[in-house]
């Protein structure tokens, strides 16, 4: 599905409101002056308030469906329409991340 490319400073959060941070694996390909987010990057969650009986706040995001036609350094890029799951420290799926702000100039499929 087409969508805007995510970059390092894109705003996204876990389903509970924790803020996602992208740790880039490449810094050569930029969009809006920021490295493009790819499947090889690390996606960390900070400040997840989710704490049921056994505290399992979100700590990472794993993207499941990246772009199918656009790659950076051999890795598929992440789009604002990409499907992913936030996970706890014990790798328990917590729900889909929510992308709120991305650059508006570059689209991918």
Steps between C-alpha positions, in 0.01 A plus 500: 500500500647842411604736776747762616853388595585504871822665611696522824300794639155372400253503789351163589383333818397165639124436535519624862675830427870421551727689258688308229863584422677378186865392532618514136718231343593727207557874469571534127147527362309799635150637466432843643859501627438189715605137441225284349362229731551141378434145621863482623449786749423458868170645623489572874201606712542725804235602752236234433246536783347153445533302825236232560525249788843385377674812366571452128554847346599527134875529438550428127316503168542230236375590154331212318404650163746761363502658155506242220672704229724754675828397662786687659839327515317173416247532784127572451396842630226556757192695392235672711263229372733210594371238741689434823467383859624649824657241734575481870843409637385134503400532130126494571310682220322808637329644190567706189710817517340829398693726259396861555748728318717423193652702220258579218718509189612144431257212446572133456324175422 
